[in-house]
Amino acid sequence: MVTKLAHKQGTSAFQEAGSPTNTAGNLIGELFYPNADDGTRNIYLTSLCGRLLATPVRPDAAYQALHLANSNLPTPLPDKEVNQIFKSILKRESEVK
């Protein structure tokens, strides 16, 4: 239904991953419809985490969002790997700012 409504408005309801923009709509779409297969899950979640933390979002909200995206992958990564991705990117982002 959402897709039909979006097409009537002349827009796509779900942007493809890798879109050059980092809008809230793109990020939200990627949480529910992640674009990664088994061979690219780590890279995908790392990129998503960096993009989430580049916005003015609280780190705990970004953490929950990353786990949500992981849970929507066809084959989710183990929580331990997702936690490591988050810690690594959070550390990098805090050093940059």
C-alpha positions as CSV (number, residue, x, y, z in Angstrom):
1,M,0.0,0.0,0.0
2,V,2.8,2.4,0.9
3,T,4.6,1.7,-2.3
4,K,1.4,2.4,-4.3
5,L,0.9,5.7,-2.5
6,A,4.5,6.7,-3.0
7,H,4.4,6.0,-6.7
8,K,1.2,8.1,-7.0
9,Q,3.2,11.0,-5.6
10,G,6.0,10.4,-8.1
11,T,8.5,9.4,-5.4
12,S,10.0,6.1,-4.4
13,A,9.0,4.9,-0.9
14,F,12.3,3.2,-0.4
15,Q,15.6,4.5,-1.6
16,E,18.3,2.0,-2.6
17,A,21.2,1.7,-0.2
18,G,24.2,3.7,-1.4
19,S,22.1,6.7,-2.2
20,P,24.3,9.8,-2.2
21,T,22.0,11.5,0.4
22,N,21.9,10.9,4.1
23,T,18.3,12.0,4.7
24,A,16.2,10.7,7.6
25,G,13.9,9.0,5.1
26,N,16.8,7.1,3.4
27,L,18.1,6.0,6.8
28,I,14.7,4.9,8.1
29,G,14.1,2.9,4.9
30,E,17.4,1.1,5.3
31,L,16.6,0.0,8.8
32,F,13.5,-1.9,7.6
33,Y,14.7,-2.8,4.1
34,P,18.5,-3.3,4.3
35,N,20.3,-3.8,1.0
36,A,23.0,-6.4,1.8
37,D,23.6,-10.1,1.2
38,D,25.6,-12.5,3.2
39,G,28.9,-11.3,1.7
40,T,28.3,-7.6,2.4
41,R,26.5,-7.5,5.7
42,N,29.5,-6.2,7.7
43,I,30.4,-3.5,5.2
44,Y,26.8,-2.5,4.9
45,L,26.2,-2.2,8.7
46,T,29.5,-0.4,9.1
47,S,28.5,2.2,6.5
48,L,25.0,2.5,8.0
49,C,26.4,3.0,11.5
50,G,28.8,5.8,10.3
51,R,25.9,7.5,8.5
52,L,23.7,7.2,11.6
53,L,26.3,8.6,13.9
54,A,27.0,11.5,11.4
55,T,23.5,12.8,12.2
56,P,22.5,14.4,15.4
57,V,21.2,11.2,16.8
58,R,21.9,9.9,20.3
59,P,24.4,7.0,20.3
60,D,22.0,4.7,22.1
61,A,19.4,5.3,19.4
62,A,21.9,4.7,16.7
63,Y,22.9,1.4,18.5
64,Q,19.2,0.3,18.6
65,A,18.8,1.3,14.9
66,L,21.8,-0.7,13.9
67,H,20.5,-3.8,15.6
68,L,17.1,-3.2,13.9
69,A,18.7,-3.1,10.5
70,N,20.7,-6.2,11.3
71,S,17.6,-8.1,12.4
72,N,16.0,-7.3,9.0
73,L,18.9,-8.8,7.0
74,P,18.2,-12.1,5.3
75,T,20.9,-13.7,7.6
76,P,21.7,-11.3,10.5
77,L,25.2,-11.1,11.9
78,P,25.7,-12.3,15.5
79,D,25.1,-9.6,18.1
80,K,28.8,-9.7,19.0
81,E,29.8,-8.6,15.5
82,V,27.2,-5.8,15.4
83,N,28.4,-4.6,18.8
84,Q,32.0,-4.5,17.6
85,I,31.0,-2.5,14.5
86,F,29.1,0.0,16.7
87,K,32.0,0.4,19.2
88,S,34.5,0.8,16.4
89,I,32.5,3.5,14.5
90,L,31.5,5.3,17.7
91,K,35.2,5.5,18.7
92,R,36.2,6.8,15.2
93,E,33.3,9.4,15.1
94,S,34.2,10.7,18.6
95,E,37.8,11.1,17.6
96,V,36.8,13.1,14.5
97,K,34.5,15.5,16.3
